[in-house]
């Protein structure tokens, strides 16, 4: 689920998304080589020290997304669904009718989505091991180039975890986020793109170059990603810049303060500049 503005994200739900990821990852040890973290948690891990001062608010999400190889396990590790059920997750459906696993904790429902690539299909579902996964082009590139890193946090049981995880690298992440924005124009998708480009721990230049490499490598998400850059990042009044600013500051209203207007324009200009850098990388 994605909300239209940053302020709609409940801090408890945001913290629970990371806890859900840590819980699931800890419980699926046999499948780690076939899994990669994708989606809204990725910027937190790719963008380094969150205590540093930044112009944009910290990344947020209320669900955990895992890419999984279509040929994962082939039955040799037992039942993936059984391992998820052992952690308290049950198969359900998302707001679009797609499959997802959820766990209820107090007033919050914590979702975990599995995504896979199944060419030539670009949508729908595929069965991986014994679970249904949503089809998403670009997952195989995310799996192939994943960054292995250590993360710390508290799982859904309240236990501290220190795990070695596989996180989607910046090139595939940008490609999939741009493709997502091309299809649904959710404000959070372009916020994630801008935040990651500005604060990637290896620098903006490296992030831009990594996206260019995805295009040259034939990442299937890139056809829509490039079209998105050409259509939605043209100037400050294009869809991506306007939606990025609205996500951070809310809908523009008559009479808003000079400071808010300045911040809104700055975000819109940063988004246009980001699009120009990405287009230049593939020129």
C-alpha positions as CSV (number, residue, x, y, z in Angstrom):
1,X,0.0,0.0,0.0
2,X,1.2,3.5,-0.8
3,X,-0.2,6.7,0.7
4,X,-0.3,10.1,-1.2
5,X,1.7,12.0,1.4
6,X,4.5,11.4,3.8
7,X,2.5,12.5,6.8
8,X,0.0,9.6,6.3
9,X,2.7,7.1,7.2
10,X,2.2,5.9,10.8
11,X,5.7,5.6,12.5
12,X,4.5,2.3,14.1
13,X,3.6,0.8,10.7
14,X,6.8,2.0,9.2
15,X,8.9,0.4,11.9
16,X,6.8,-2.8,11.6
17,X,7.7,-3.1,7.9
18,X,11.4,-3.5,8.7
19,X,10.6,-5.8,11.6
20,X,8.5,-8.0,9.2
21,X,11.5,-8.1,6.8
22,X,13.9,-9.2,9.6
23,X,11.4,-11.8,10.8
24,X,10.8,-13.3,7.4
25,X,14.5,-13.2,6.4
26,X,15.5,-14.9,9.7
27,X,13.0,-17.7,9.1
28,X,13.9,-18.4,5.4
29,X,17.5,-19.2,5.8
30,X,17.4,-22.1,3.2
31,X,16.2,-19.7,0.5
32,X,18.5,-16.7,1.0
33,X,20.4,-17.2,-2.2
34,X,17.1,-17.0,-4.1
35,X,15.8,-13.9,-2.4
36,X,16.5,-10.2,-2.6
37,X,14.9,-7.2,-0.8
38,X,13.2,-4.9,-3.2
39,X,10.6,-2.1,-2.7
40,X,10.4,0.7,-0.2
41,X,12.8,-0.5,2.4
42,X,15.7,-0.5,-0.1
43,X,16.6,3.3,0.2
44,X,17.1,2.9,3.9
45,X,19.8,0.3,3.4
46,X,21.4,1.8,0.3
47,X,21.7,5.3,1.6
48,X,24.0,4.9,4.5
49,X,24.0,6.8,7.8
50,X,20.4,7.9,8.6
51,X,21.6,10.2,11.4
52,X,23.2,12.6,8.8
53,X,21.4,15.8,8.1
54,X,19.3,15.6,4.8
55,X,17.0,17.9,2.9
56,X,14.4,15.2,2.4
57,X,12.6,13.2,5.2
58,X,13.7,9.7,5.9
59,X,12.3,6.9,3.6
60,X,9.1,5.2,4.7
61,X,7.1,2.1,3.8
62,X,4.5,-0.1,5.4
63,X,5.2,-3.3,3.6
64,X,8.2,-5.6,2.8
65,X,8.8,-6.7,-0.7
66,X,11.0,-9.7,-1.6
67,X,12.1,-10.7,-5.0
68,X,12.4,-14.5,-5.5
69,X,13.9,-16.6,-8.2
70,X,11.3,-18.5,-10.3
71,X,13.2,-21.7,-9.8
72,X,13.8,-21.3,-6.0
73,X,14.4,-24.5,-4.1
74,X,12.5,-26.9,-6.6
75,X,11.3,-28.6,-3.4
76,X,14.6,-29.4,-2.0
77,X,14.2,-27.2,1.1
78,X,10.7,-28.2,2.1
79,X,7.7,-25.8,2.0
80,X,8.3,-22.1,1.7
81,X,4.7,-21.4,2.7
82,X,5.1,-23.6,5.8
83,X,8.1,-21.7,6.9
84,X,6.2,-18.4,6.5
85,X,3.3,-19.8,8.5
86,X,5.7,-20.8,11.3
87,X,6.4,-17.1,11.6
88,X,2.7,-16.3,11.8
89,X,2.2,-15.1,8.2
90,X,-0.9,-16.2,6.3
91,X,-1.7,-16.0,2.6
92,X,-4.1,-13.1,1.7
93,X,-4.7,-10.6,-1.1
94,X,-3.5,-7.0,-1.6
95,X,-5.8,-4.1,-2.7
96,X,-5.4,-5.1,-6.3
97,X,-6.3,-8.8,-5.7
98,X,-2.7,-10.0,-5.9
99,X,-1.3,-12.5,-3.5
100,X,0.5,-11.4,-0.3
101,X,1.3,-12.7,3.1
102,X,0.1,-10.9,6.2
103,X,0.6,-11.0,9.9
104,X,-1.8,-9.2,12.4
105,X,-0.2,-7.5,15.3
106,X,-2.5,-5.4,17.5
107,X,-4.2,-2.8,15.2
108,X,-1.7,-3.3,12.4
109,X,-1.7,-5.8,9.5
110,X,1.9,-6.3,8.4
111,X,2.2,-7.4,4.7
112,X,5.0,-9.2,2.9
113,X,4.9,-9.4,-0.9
114,X,6.8,-11.9,-3.1
115,X,7.8,-10.8,-6.6
116,X,9.2,-12.9,-9.4
117,X,10.1,-12.6,-13.1
118,X,8.5,-15.0,-15.5
119,X,9.1,-13.9,-19.2
120,X,7.4,-13.2,-21.4
121,X,4.7,-12.4,-18.9
122,X,4.9,-8.9,-17.5
123,X,2.0,-9.1,-15.0
124,X,-0.1,-11.7,-13.2
125,X,1.2,-14.3,-10.8
126,X,3.5,-17.3,-10.9
127,X,3.9,-20.2,-8.4
128,X,7.4,-20.3,-6.8
129,X,8.0,-23.4,-4.7
130,X,4.5,-23.5,-3.1
131,X,3.6,-19.8,-2.9
132,X,2.0,-17.4,-5.5
133,X,4.2,-14.5,-6.4
134,X,3.4,-11.4,-8.4
135,X,5.2,-11.1,-11.7
136,X,7.5,-8.0,-12.0
137,X,10.1,-7.4,-14.8
138,X,13.5,-6.5,-13.4
139,X,13.5,-9.0,-10.5
140,X,16.1,-11.2,-12.1
141,X,18.5,-8.3,-12.5
142,X,17.9,-7.4,-8.8
143,X,18.7,-11.0,-7.8
144,X,21.9,-11.1,-10.0
145,X,23.4,-7.9,-8.7
146,X,22.2,-7.9,-5.1
147,X,24.3,-6.2,-2.5
148,X,25.1,-8.4,0.5
149,X,25.2,-6.4,3.8
150,X,24.7,-6.7,7.5
151,X,21.6,-5.1,9.1
152,X,20.4,-4.7,12.7
153,X,17.0,-4.3,14.0
154,X,14.1,-5.6,16.1
155,X,11.9,-8.4,14.7
156,X,8.2,-8.8,15.1
157,X,8.8,-10.8,18.3
158,X,10.7,-8.0,19.9
159,X,14.0,-9.8,19.6
160,X,17.1,-8.0,18.3
161,X,18.4,-9.4,15.0
162,X,21.7,-8.9,13.2
163,X,21.4,-10.5,9.8
164,X,23.3,-10.8,6.6
165,X,20.8,-9.8,3.9
166,X,20.6,-9.4,0.1
167,X,19.4,-5.9,-1.0
168,X,18.5,-4.8,-4.5
169,X,21.3,-2.5,-5.9
170,X,20.6,0.9,-7.1
171,X,20.5,0.3,-10.8
172,X,17.7,-2.3,-10.8
173,X,15.9,-0.4,-8.0
174,X,15.7,2.8,-10.1
175,X,14.6,0.9,-13.2
176,X,11.7,-0.8,-11.3
177,X,10.7,2.4,-9.5
178,X,10.6,4.3,-12.8
179,X,8.6,1.5,-14.4
180,X,6.2,1.6,-11.4
181,X,5.7,5.4,-11.8
182,X,5.0,5.0,-15.5
183,X,2.2,2.7,-14.7
184,X,0.5,4.2,-11.6
185,X,2.1,7.6,-10.9
186,X,2.2,7.1,-7.2
187,X,3.9,10.0,-5.5
188,X,5.9,7.8,-3.2
189,X,7.6,6.1,-6.1
190,X,9.2,9.3,-7.3
191,X,10.1,10.3,-3.8
192,X,12.0,7.1,-3.4
193,X,13.8,7.7,-6.7
194,X,14.9,11.3,-5.7
195,X,15.9,10.3,-2.2
196,X,18.0,7.4,-3.5
197,X,19.7,9.5,-6.1
198,X,20.5,12.3,-3.7
199,X,21.7,10.0,-0.8
200,X,23.0,6.8,-2.3
201,X,26.0,5.8,-0.2
202,X,28.3,5.5,-3.2
203,X,27.3,8.9,-4.6
204,X,24.8,10.2,-7.1
205,X,27.2,9.7,-10.0
206,X,27.5,6.0,-9.2
207,X,23.7,5.7,-8.9
208,X,23.2,7.3,-12.3
209,X,25.9,5.1,-13.9
210,X,24.3,2.0,-12.5
211,X,21.0,2.9,-14.1
212,X,22.7,3.3,-17.4
213,X,24.2,-0.1,-17.0
214,X,20.7,-1.6,-16.5
215,X,19.6,-0.1,-19.8
216,X,22.7,-1.5,-21.6
217,X,22.2,-4.9,-19.9
218,X,18.7,-5.2,-21.3
219,X,16.8,-5.0,-18.0
220,X,13.2,-5.6,-19.0
221,X,12.0,-2.9,-16.7
222,X,14.0,-0.3,-18.6
223,X,11.7,0.1,-21.6
224,X,9.0,1.6,-19.4
225,X,11.6,3.3,-17.2
226,X,13.1,5.3,-20.1
227,X,9.6,6.2,-21.5
228,X,8.8,7.5,-18.0
229,X,11.9,9.7,-17.9
230,X,11.0,11.1,-21.3
231,X,7.3,11.8,-20.5
232,X,7.1,12.6,-16.8
233,X,10.4,14.5,-15.9
234,X,10.5,17.2,-18.6
235,X,10.1,20.3,-16.4
236,X,9.0,21.5,-13.0
237,X,5.3,21.1,-13.8
238,X,5.6,17.6,-15.1
239,X,4.0,14.7,-13.2
240,X,7.1,13.4,-11.4
241,X,8.3,16.7,-10.0
242,X,4.8,17.8,-8.9
243,X,4.0,14.5,-7.2
244,X,7.4,14.3,-5.5
245,X,6.8,17.7,-3.9
246,X,3.2,16.9,-3.0
247,X,4.4,13.7,-1.3
248,X,6.7,15.6,1.0
249,X,4.7,18.8,1.5
250,X,1.1,17.9,0.7
251,X,-1.1,19.3,-2.0
252,X,-0.2,22.9,-2.9
253,X,-2.9,25.4,-1.6
254,X,-3.4,29.1,-2.1
255,X,-1.7,31.2,0.5
256,X,0.9,28.7,1.6
257,X,4.0,30.3,3.1
258,X,7.0,31.6,1.2
259,X,9.2,28.9,2.9
260,X,6.8,26.1,1.7
261,X,6.7,27.5,-1.8
262,X,10.5,27.6,-1.9
263,X,10.8,24.0,-0.6
264,X,8.2,22.8,-3.1
265,X,10.1,24.4,-6.0
266,X,13.4,23.1,-4.8
267,X,12.1,19.5,-4.8
268,X,10.5,20.0,-8.2
269,X,13.8,21.3,-9.6
270,X,15.8,18.5,-8.0
271,X,13.4,16.0,-9.6
272,X,13.9,17.6,-13.1
273,X,17.7,17.6,-12.6
274,X,17.6,13.9,-11.5
275,X,15.6,13.0,-14.7
276,X,18.1,14.9,-16.8
277,X,21.1,13.0,-15.3
278,X,19.4,9.7,-15.9
279,X,18.6,10.5,-19.5
280,X,22.2,11.7,-20.0
281,X,23.4,8.3,-18.7
282,X,21.6,6.5,-21.5
283,X,22.1,9.0,-24.3
